[in-house]
Amino acid sequence: MGPIDWSDSGTSLPAAVAGTIAVFDVHPKRASYLADVGIGTSYYTSAIATRFLSDVLDAVACAGLRAALKQKRVLGRDAPLSYREAVENAAGRDDVTLIESETSAARVVEVATAVVSMPCTSTALLGRSEEHTSELQSRFG
C-alpha cells in the first residue's frame, strides 16, 4: 500500500489542489509481469484502470470542477503502456493536477472537497473519516 499517514515526501502540495476532487488510482501491472510472478489476472487490469481514470476525470470536468490525481506508486515499466499514456494525457489536462506518488494521501484528502477511488482502497475510507464525500467507483455501476 502506498503512503497514507506514516510516510510522506514532505513536498508542498500545489495551491491548485485545495477544493479539488481527489482521485486515487491503483495502477495495473502488465499481464506478462503478473504471469512472471505467478499472479493471475486481477480486477486491476489496464482496461478497467484506464476507464476508471477517464470516466472519473470526465465526470469531474463535466461538473465544472478540478481533479487532483494522486497515484499510488510511480509508474514503471511494469505498468501497461496504455495506462501510462492515459496518466500522461491526464497530466496534460488543464483541469487536473498530478500529485507525486510519494505524497501522503492523507494530506491530499485534507484539502480536497471529495474523494473518488477504485474499489478496495483505503483512501475512500480515509476520505469518509475526514467527513468528505467519498465514493468508490464500482465495476457494478
Backbone as JSON, one array per atom type, in Angstrom:
{
  "sequence": "MGPIDWSDSGTSLPAAVAGTIAVFDVHPKRASYLADVGIGTSYYTSAIATRFLSDVLDAVACAGLRAALKQKRVLGRDAPLSYREAVENAAGRDDVTLIESETSAARVVEVATAVVSMPCTSTALLGRSEEHTSELQSRFG",
  "N": [[0.85, -1.18, 0.0], [0.5, 2.24, -0.72], [1.89, 5.37, 0.58], [0.08, 6.58, 3.35], [-0.54, 7.81, 6.1], [1.86, 7.36, 7.4], [4.23, 7.82, 5.95], [5.8, 10.32, 3.94], [6.67, 12.53, 1.35], [7.06, 15.13, 1.97], [6.93, 17.23, 0.25], [5.56, 20.31, -0.76], [2.09, 20.73, -1.34], [0.62, 21.62, -4.44], [-1.0, 24.8, -4.79], [-3.28, 24.65, -6.31], [-4.56, 22.31, -5.6], [-6.27, 22.56, -3.43], [-9.65, 22.29, -2.57], [-10.32, 20.58, -4.63], [-11.48, 17.61, -6.38], [-10.31, 14.76, -5.09], [-8.64, 12.19, -6.65], [-7.89, 8.86, -6.6], [-5.84, 6.37, -7.81], [-5.22, 2.93, -8.71], [-2.61, 1.55, -10.05], [-2.39, -0.64, -12.83], [-0.73, -3.77, -13.5], [1.32, -5.09, -16.12], [0.11, -7.89, -17.98], [2.0, -9.84, -18.64], [3.96, -9.37, -16.71], [2.54, -10.02, -14.36], [2.14, -12.74, -14.84], [4.78, -13.64, -14.78], [5.39, -13.38, -12.08], [3.66, -15.13, -11.0], [0.96, -14.49, -10.6], [-2.46, -14.42, -11.28], [-4.81, -12.96, -13.64], [-6.17, -9.96, -12.48], [-8.65, -7.81, -10.92], [-7.71, -5.27, -11.33], [-7.03, -4.44, -14.07], [-5.5, -3.13, -17.09], [-7.43, -2.11, -18.86], [-9.68, -1.65, -17.18], [-8.6, 0.09, -15.22], [-7.8, 2.24, -16.82], [-10.25, 3.05, -17.88], [-11.56, 3.77, -15.48], [-10.0, 6.0, -14.78], [-10.44, 7.78, -17.01], [-13.28, 8.0, -17.01], [-13.84, 9.09, -14.44], [-12.33, 11.49, -14.41], [-13.51, 12.82, -16.59], [-16.13, 13.09, -15.63], [-15.73, 14.77, -13.42], [-14.78, 17.06, -14.73], [-17.03, 17.63, -16.29], [-18.74, 18.47, -14.34], [-17.72, 20.9, -13.85], [-15.55, 21.1, -12.17], [-12.3, 20.65, -10.59], [-9.69, 18.18, -10.65], [-7.51, 16.37, -8.49], [-5.1, 14.23, -9.13], [-3.85, 11.55, -7.56], [-1.41, 9.26, -7.57], [-0.85, 5.88, -6.62], [1.61, 4.63, -6.78], [4.85, 5.2, -8.32], [4.75, 5.16, -11.77], [6.03, 2.51, -13.52], [7.94, 0.4, -15.78], [6.54, -1.89, -15.46], [3.92, -1.29, -15.59], [1.18, -1.24, -17.84], [1.57, 0.08, -21.16], [-0.63, 1.44, -22.26], [-1.96, 2.38, -19.99], [-0.01, 4.02, -18.82], [0.13, 5.97, -20.81], [-2.46, 7.01, -20.58], [-2.33, 8.25, -18.07], [-0.35, 10.16, -18.6], [-1.76, 11.71, -20.48], [-3.82, 12.64, -18.83], [-2.33, 14.19, -17.05], [-1.69, 16.28, -18.7], [-3.97, 17.75, -18.92], [-5.87, 20.75, -18.35], [-7.59, 20.82, -16.2], [-6.69, 19.08, -14.3], [-4.56, 18.25, -11.65], [-1.58, 16.71, -11.11], [-0.42, 14.71, -8.54], [2.52, 13.84, -6.86], [3.48, 10.44, -6.3], [4.74, 9.85, -3.89], [3.72, 11.52, -2.02], [1.82, 11.94, 0.91], [-1.32, 10.43, 1.05], [-3.18, 11.22, 2.91], [-2.71, 13.96, 3.32], [-3.56, 15.01, 0.9], [-6.27, 14.34, 0.91], [-7.13, 15.9, 3.09], [-7.27, 18.53, 2.08], [-8.95, 18.36, -0.03], [-12.23, 18.48, -1.59], [-13.86, 16.31, -2.07], [-13.6, 12.71, -2.39], [-12.59, 10.21, -4.67], [-12.14, 6.87, -5.44], [-10.67, 3.79, -6.64], [-12.28, 0.59, -6.18], [-11.79, -1.25, -3.09], [-9.73, 0.17, -1.84], [-7.9, 2.08, 0.57], [-8.1, 4.83, 0.61], [-10.66, 5.87, 0.11], [-11.96, 5.26, 2.46], [-10.43, 6.79, 4.19], [-11.13, 9.33, 3.29], [-13.83, 9.41, 4.08], [-13.46, 9.34, 6.86], [-12.47, 11.83, 7.27], [-14.7, 13.25, 6.92], [-15.51, 13.88, 4.31], [-17.24, 13.82, 1.18], [-17.12, 10.67, -0.15], [-16.43, 8.34, -2.5], [-16.51, 5.12, -4.02], [-15.62, 3.9, -7.15], [-17.43, 1.55, -8.71], [-17.26, -1.61, -10.3], [-19.68, -2.59, -10.8], [-21.37, -0.57, -11.33]],
  "CA": [[0.0, 0.0, 0.0], [1.25, 3.48, -0.79], [1.88, 6.18, 1.79], [-1.15, 7.21, 3.82], [-0.11, 8.72, 7.17], [3.15, 7.06, 8.01], [5.37, 8.32, 5.19], [5.42, 11.45, 3.11], [7.83, 13.18, 0.76], [7.19, 16.47, 2.54], [6.79, 18.23, -0.8], [4.36, 21.12, -0.63], [1.05, 20.5, -2.33], [0.32, 22.81, -5.25], [-2.18, 25.54, -4.33], [-4.43, 24.23, -7.12], [-5.17, 21.1, -5.06], [-7.31, 22.92, -2.47], [-11.01, 22.32, -3.09], [-10.49, 19.7, -5.78], [-11.92, 16.24, -6.16], [-9.12, 13.92, -5.03], [-8.84, 10.94, -7.38], [-6.82, 7.92, -6.26], [-5.84, 5.22, -8.7], [-4.4, 1.75, -8.43], [-2.17, 1.27, -11.42], [-2.34, -2.06, -13.17], [0.54, -4.37, -13.95], [1.21, -5.81, -17.39], [-0.25, -9.31, -17.84], [3.24, -10.63, -18.67], [4.59, -9.21, -15.39], [1.77, -10.82, -13.41], [2.42, -14.15, -15.11], [6.15, -13.91, -14.32], [5.43, -13.5, -10.61], [2.71, -16.16, -10.59], [-0.33, -13.94, -10.22], [-3.43, -14.44, -12.38], [-5.45, -11.69, -13.98], [-6.9, -9.39, -11.35], [-9.62, -6.76, -11.25], [-7.0, -4.06, -11.69], [-6.46, -4.57, -15.41], [-5.27, -1.87, -17.78], [-8.7, -1.61, -19.41], [-10.52, -1.13, -16.09], [-7.94, 1.24, -14.6], [-7.85, 3.34, -17.78], [-11.63, 3.52, -17.93], [-11.78, 4.48, -14.22], [-9.37, 7.31, -14.87], [-11.12, 8.65, -17.97], [-14.65, 8.25, -16.56], [-13.87, 9.98, -13.27], [-11.85, 12.82, -14.8], [-14.54, 13.43, -17.44], [-17.26, 13.47, -14.77], [-15.3, 15.93, -12.64], [-14.75, 18.19, -15.66], [-18.41, 17.92, -16.67], [-19.34, 19.2, -13.21], [-17.05, 22.19, -13.73], [-14.62, 21.04, -11.05], [-10.92, 20.24, -10.87], [-9.27, 16.93, -10.02], [-6.12, 16.16, -8.06], [-4.84, 12.81, -9.35], [-2.78, 11.03, -6.71], [-1.1, 7.89, -7.9], [-0.4, 5.07, -5.5], [3.02, 4.34, -6.98], [5.46, 5.71, -9.53], [4.51, 4.25, -12.89], [7.25, 1.96, -14.09], [7.77, -0.42, -16.97], [5.61, -2.99, -15.17], [2.57, -0.8, -15.9], [0.9, -1.29, -19.28], [1.78, 1.32, -21.9], [-1.91, 2.14, -22.41], [-2.26, 3.1, -18.75], [0.98, 5.1, -18.68], [-0.31, 7.03, -21.73], [-3.66, 7.64, -20.01], [-1.88, 9.14, -16.99], [0.31, 11.29, -19.26], [-2.83, 12.55, -21.04], [-4.49, 13.29, -17.69], [-1.42, 15.22, -16.52], [-1.69, 17.41, -19.63], [-5.26, 18.46, -18.89], [-5.9, 21.97, -17.54], [-8.45, 20.63, -15.03], [-6.13, 18.01, -13.47], [-3.24, 18.44, -11.04], [-0.98, 15.41, -10.78], [0.29, 14.73, -7.26], [3.52, 12.78, -6.86], [3.05, 9.26, -5.56], [5.35, 9.8, -2.56], [2.99, 12.44, -1.14], [0.83, 11.26, 1.75], [-2.72, 10.56, 0.62], [-3.91, 11.93, 3.96], [-2.61, 15.4, 3.09], [-4.4, 15.35, -0.26], [-7.66, 14.25, 1.37], [-7.42, 17.02, 3.99], [-7.57, 19.78, 1.36], [-9.91, 18.09, -1.12], [-13.65, 18.6, -1.3], [-14.42, 14.96, -2.11], [-12.62, 11.67, -2.72], [-13.05, 9.12, -5.51], [-11.07, 5.89, -5.59], [-11.04, 2.46, -7.14], [-12.71, -0.28, -5.08], [-10.82, -1.95, -2.25], [-8.61, 1.02, -1.47], [-8.1, 2.73, 1.87], [-8.29, 6.28, 0.51], [-12.09, 6.2, 0.24], [-12.25, 5.22, 3.89], [-9.77, 7.96, 4.77], [-11.98, 10.47, 2.96], [-15.0, 9.39, 4.96], [-13.05, 9.67, 8.23], [-12.28, 13.29, 7.26], [-16.04, 13.77, 6.68], [-15.66, 14.31, 2.93], [-17.93, 12.89, 0.3], [-16.1, 9.69, -0.55], [-17.08, 7.32, -3.33], [-15.77, 4.11, -4.74], [-16.18, 3.58, -8.44], [-17.64, 0.11, -8.68], [-17.42, -2.25, -11.61], [-21.1, -2.95, -10.89], [-22.15, 0.63, -11.6]],
  "C": [[0.89, 1.23, 0.0], [1.12, 4.28, 0.49], [0.5, 6.75, 2.11], [-0.75, 8.23, 4.88], [1.35, 8.55, 7.53], [4.37, 7.45, 7.2], [4.89, 9.4, 4.23], [6.7, 12.09, 2.59], [8.09, 14.55, 1.38], [7.08, 17.58, 1.52], [5.49, 19.0, -0.6], [3.37, 20.77, -1.72], [0.85, 21.77, -3.16], [-0.95, 23.48, -4.74], [-3.43, 25.1, -5.06], [-5.15, 23.01, -6.56], [-6.32, 21.42, -4.11], [-8.68, 22.97, -3.15], [-11.26, 21.42, -4.28], [-11.2, 18.4, -5.38], [-10.66, 15.39, -6.2], [-9.45, 12.58, -5.69], [-7.62, 10.06, -7.11], [-6.93, 6.69, -7.14], [-5.13, 4.03, -8.06], [-3.89, 1.33, -9.8], [-2.0, -0.22, -11.64], [-0.93, -2.5, -13.52], [0.29, -5.04, -15.3], [0.9, -7.27, -17.13], [1.01, -10.18, -17.82], [3.99, -10.54, -17.35], [3.87, -10.07, -14.35], [2.05, -12.31, -13.59], [3.81, -14.53, -14.6], [6.23, -14.1, -12.81], [4.35, -14.44, -10.08], [1.36, -15.67, -10.12], [-1.24, -13.96, -11.44], [-3.98, -13.06, -12.64], [-6.29, -11.22, -12.8], [-7.93, -8.39, -11.85], [-8.91, -5.53, -11.81], [-6.26, -4.22, -13.02], [-6.27, -3.19, -16.03], [-6.58, -1.27, -18.28], [-9.57, -0.99, -18.32], [-9.9, 0.12, -15.47], [-7.98, 2.46, -15.53], [-9.26, 3.91, -17.87], [-12.0, 4.28, -16.65], [-11.24, 5.9, -14.34], [-10.12, 8.24, -15.81], [-12.54, 8.98, -17.52], [-14.7, 9.27, -15.43], [-13.41, 11.38, -13.67], [-12.85, 13.54, -15.7], [-15.73, 13.89, -16.62], [-16.93, 14.71, -13.94], [-15.31, 17.18, -13.53], [-16.16, 18.61, -16.06], [-19.13, 18.71, -15.58], [-18.7, 20.57, -13.01], [-16.06, 22.25, -12.59], [-13.24, 20.65, -11.53], [-10.61, 18.96, -10.11], [-7.81, 17.01, -9.6], [-5.89, 14.65, -8.15], [-3.62, 12.39, -8.55], [-2.57, 9.57, -7.04], [-0.56, 7.16, -6.68], [1.1, 4.82, -5.58], [3.53, 5.07, -8.23], [5.2, 4.69, -10.63], [5.83, 3.8, -13.48], [6.93, 1.13, -15.31], [6.85, -1.61, -16.72], [4.16, -2.58, -15.4], [2.36, -0.85, -17.41], [1.06, 0.09, -19.94], [0.48, 2.12, -22.03], [-2.27, 2.93, -21.15], [-1.27, 4.25, -18.53], [0.6, 6.27, -19.59], [-1.54, 7.75, -21.2], [-3.29, 8.62, -18.9], [-1.18, 10.37, -17.58], [-0.72, 12.24, -19.85], [-3.55, 13.31, -19.93], [-3.63, 14.43, -17.15], [-1.38, 16.45, -17.42], [-2.98, 18.21, -19.64], [-5.17, 19.68, -17.98], [-6.68, 21.79, -16.24], [-7.94, 19.53, -14.09], [-4.76, 18.45, -12.95], [-2.74, 17.08, -10.62], [-0.15, 15.57, -9.51], [1.28, 13.57, -7.25], [3.13, 11.65, -5.91], [3.61, 9.22, -4.14], [4.68, 10.74, -1.56], [1.95, 11.65, -0.35], [-0.58, 11.51, 1.23], [-3.53, 11.35, 1.64], [-3.86, 13.44, 3.75], [-3.47, 15.85, 1.92], [-5.87, 15.36, 0.16], [-8.04, 15.45, 2.24], [-7.83, 18.28, 3.25], [-8.58, 19.6, 0.24], [-11.34, 18.3, -0.63], [-14.32, 17.23, -1.22], [-13.33, 14.01, -2.57], [-13.28, 10.61, -3.59], [-11.88, 8.16, -5.64], [-11.6, 4.61, -6.19], [-11.48, 1.62, -5.94], [-11.54, -0.92, -4.34], [-9.58, -1.13, -1.98], [-8.93, 1.76, -0.19], [-8.38, 4.21, 1.75], [-9.74, 6.69, 0.58], [-12.49, 6.21, 1.71], [-11.62, 6.41, 4.6], [-10.6, 9.21, 4.49], [-13.2, 10.55, 3.85], [-14.63, 9.78, 6.38], [-12.8, 11.17, 8.37], [-13.6, 14.01, 6.98], [-16.19, 14.44, 5.31], [-16.6, 13.33, 2.22], [-16.87, 11.96, -0.24], [-16.77, 8.54, -1.26], [-16.08, 6.35, -3.91], [-16.41, 3.94, -6.09], [-16.26, 2.08, -8.5], [-17.77, -0.43, -10.09], [-18.87, -2.66, -11.84], [-21.99, -1.74, -11.1], [-22.47, 1.34, -10.37]]
}
